[in-house]
Amino acid sequence: MALKVELKPGEKLLVGNCIITNSDQRTRLFIEGQAPILREKDILTPATADTPAKRVYLAVQIMYIENNTDILRSEYFSLINDIVTAAPSSTAIVDRINNDILTGALYKALKSAKQLIQFEEDLIANAASRGTRLSADSQGD
C-alpha cells in the first residue's frame, strides 16, 4: 500500500537522501517502496537540536535516515543516560524509544522521541511557572 503525502506550496519532503521541494501548488504524492520519509516540519538539524531531548531526536533521525542503529549508538546512549539522570520521570518514554530502536521500528522511535521533546518542554514550562510563583511568594515576605 502506498503512502499518501500531501504537500503545501513550497513544503519540503525528505525521501531517502533526497530533498523534494513542492512548487507553488498543493501536491499529492503516492510513495511506494522502502525509504525513509520525513516532512520538513519533522526534520531537525544540528543547529536546531538545542536541547537534550532534541539531540536524542536528532540521533534517532540520523539512525532512521541512514537505516543504521550502530551509527550513533554510543552518542545516543550517552544522551539518554543524561536525560534519565536529570529527569527520572522520563524513563517510560525513553524505554519506548529504546524498544522501538531495538525492534527496528525507527520511524516509531522518532515519534516516541517527539514525545520526549514535548515532555521536556512541559518540564521546563512547569519549572519556569514554579520559579515565577516562588519569586512572587518571596516578595510578599
C-alpha positions in Angstrom: 0.0 0.0 0.0 1.4 3.4 -1.0 2.0 6.2 1.5 -0.1 9.3 0.5 1.6 12.6 1.3 0.1 16.0 0.6 2.5 18.9 0.4 1.6 22.6 0.8 3.1 25.1 -1.6 6.9 25.3 -1.0 6.9 22.5 1.5 9.9 20.1 1.6 10.0 16.3 2.0 12.9 14.1 2.6 12.8 10.8 0.7 15.9 8.7 1.3 18.8 11.1 0.9 16.9 13.4 -1.4 15.0 16.6 -0.6 11.9 17.2 -2.7 10.6 20.7 -2.7 7.0 21.3 -3.8 6.2 24.0 -6.3 3.6 26.8 -5.7 0.6 24.5 -5.7 -0.7 21.9 -3.3 0.5 18.4 -4.4 -0.4 14.9 -3.5 2.2 12.2 -3.8 1.8 8.4 -3.5 5.1 6.8 -2.4 5.7 3.1 -2.7 8.8 1.2 -1.5 11.2 1.3 1.4 12.9 4.6 2.0 13.0 6.9 5.0 10.5 9.7 4.5 10.2 12.9 6.7 8.3 16.1 6.3 10.2 19.3 6.6 8.5 20.1 9.9 9.8 16.8 11.4 13.4 17.3 10.4 15.9 18.6 13.0 19.4 19.9 12.1 22.4 20.1 14.5 21.7 23.8 14.8 18.0 23.3 15.8 18.7 20.4 18.1 19.3 22.8 21.0 18.0 20.8 24.0 18.9 17.3 25.3 15.6 15.8 24.0 16.1 17.4 20.6 19.6 15.9 20.4 18.1 12.5 21.2 15.6 13.1 18.4 18.4 14.1 16.0 20.3 10.9 16.8 17.3 8.8 16.1 16.5 10.8 13.0 20.0 10.0 11.6 19.6 6.4 12.5 16.3 6.4 10.6 17.6 8.2 7.6 20.7 6.0 7.4 18.8 2.9 8.4 21.7 2.1 10.7 21.3 1.9 14.5 25.0 1.4 15.0 25.9 4.8 13.5 25.3 6.9 16.7 24.9 4.1 19.3 27.4 5.5 21.9 26.3 9.1 21.5 22.6 8.1 21.7 23.1 6.1 25.0 25.1 9.0 26.4 22.3 11.4 25.7 19.7 9.0 27.1 21.7 8.5 30.2 21.9 12.2 30.8 18.2 12.7 30.3 17.2 9.9 32.6 19.7 11.1 35.3 18.3 14.7 35.1 14.6 13.7 34.8 14.0 10.1 36.1 10.3 10.7 35.2 11.2 10.5 31.5 12.1 6.8 31.9 8.9 5.4 30.4 9.3 7.5 27.2 13.0 6.6 27.0 12.1 2.9 27.4 9.7 3.2 24.4 12.3 4.8 22.3 14.8 2.2 23.2 12.3 -0.6 22.5 11.4 0.9 19.1 15.1 1.1 18.1 15.8 -2.5 19.3 12.9 -3.8 17.3 13.9 -1.9 14.2 10.9 0.4 14.3 12.9 3.6 13.7 10.1 5.8 12.5 8.1 4.8 15.5 11.2 5.6 17.6 11.1 9.1 16.1 7.5 9.6 17.1 8.4 8.5 20.6 11.4 10.9 20.6 9.0 13.6 19.7 7.0 12.8 22.8 10.3 13.2 24.8 10.7 16.7 23.3 7.1 17.5 24.5 7.8 16.1 27.9 11.0 18.2 28.2 9.1 21.3 27.1 6.4 20.6 29.7 9.1 20.1 32.4 10.7 23.4 31.5 7.4 25.3 31.5 6.4 23.8 34.9 9.8 24.8 36.3 9.5 28.3 34.9 6.0 28.8 36.3 7.1 27.5 39.7 10.1 29.9 39.7 7.7 32.7 39.0 5.4 31.7 41.8 8.3 31.3 44.2 9.7 34.7 43.2 6.3 36.3 43.8 5.9 34.5 47.2 9.3 35.6 48.4 8.5 39.2 47.5 5.4 39.0 49.8 7.6 38.2 52.8 
